[in-house]
Amino acid sequence: MNIDKFKTFLKISGAELQKTTNEYELVRFRTINGVSVVYKGKRGYSFTGEAQEAFDAMKRSTVWTIMPRGYVKRASKISKGKCKTWLK
């Protein structure tokens, strides 16, 4: 895991980087949804909050958008030539 690259990705995405609180924490950051942490232990890496989603987006080279909890997203579905809209 390239920690510096991940930290840069988080900054660009709008997350606020914070100081780690112990030797097992690699990255600690805050978003509108709270604090997320990446840990490294004997069994590998573990993620809390939005850390896994952010890390996966960085690996896929996609945009990670910080969305507030409870955000309602509109989506459209085309079925037999008709456009249906529902809340997701």
C-alpha positions in Angstrom: 0.0 0.0 0.0 1.4 3.4 -1.0 0.4 5.6 1.9 1.6 8.8 0.5 -0.4 8.3 -2.7 -3.4 7.4 -0.7 -3.1 10.6 1.4 -2.8 12.7 -1.7 -5.9 11.0 -3.1 -7.8 11.8 0.1 -6.8 15.4 0.1 -7.8 15.8 -3.6 -11.2 14.2 -2.7 -11.8 16.6 0.0 -11.0 14.6 3.2 -9.3 16.2 6.1 -6.2 14.3 7.1 -5.6 13.9 10.9 -2.7 12.8 13.1 -2.6 9.1 13.8 -3.1 8.2 17.4 -1.0 5.0 17.7 1.6 2.9 15.9 -1.0 0.7 14.2 -2.7 3.5 12.4 -1.4 4.3 8.9 -3.9 6.9 7.9 -6.6 8.8 9.8 -9.0 11.2 8.0 -12.3 13.0 8.6 -15.2 13.6 6.2 -18.7 14.9 6.7 -19.6 11.4 7.8 -17.0 11.1 10.6 -13.5 9.7 11.1 -12.1 6.8 9.1 -8.9 4.9 9.8 -6.6 2.4 8.0 -4.8 0.1 10.4 -1.9 -2.3 9.8 -1.6 -5.2 12.2 -0.2 -8.7 12.3 -3.0 -10.0 10.0 -2.7 -7.2 7.4 -4.7 -4.1 6.8 -8.1 -3.2 8.2 -10.3 -0.3 7.4 -13.0 1.7 9.3 -15.7 4.1 8.1 -15.2 5.1 4.5 -11.5 4.1 4.3 -12.1 0.9 2.3 -14.4 2.6 -0.2 -11.8 5.4 -0.7 -8.9 3.0 -1.0 -10.8 0.9 -3.6 -11.6 4.0 -5.6 -7.9 5.0 -5.6 -6.9 1.5 -6.8 -9.4 1.6 -9.6 -8.3 5.2 -10.5 -11.9 6.4 -10.2 -13.3 9.5 -8.5 -14.3 9.1 -4.9 -17.0 11.6 -3.9 -17.7 12.2 -0.3 -21.5 11.9 0.2 -23.3 12.8 3.4 -25.1 10.0 5.2 -28.7 9.7 4.2 -28.0 11.2 0.8 -30.8 10.3 -1.6 -29.6 9.7 -5.1 -31.9 9.7 -8.1 -31.5 7.1 -10.8 -33.2 6.3 -14.0 -34.0 3.0 -15.5 -35.1 2.4 -19.1 -37.5 -0.5 -19.5 -39.2 -1.3 -22.8 -38.7 2.2 -24.1 -40.1 3.9 -21.0 -38.0 5.8 -18.5 -38.8 5.1 -14.9 -37.3 7.1 -12.1 -37.0 5.9 -8.5 -35.3 6.9 -5.3 -32.3 4.8 -4.4 
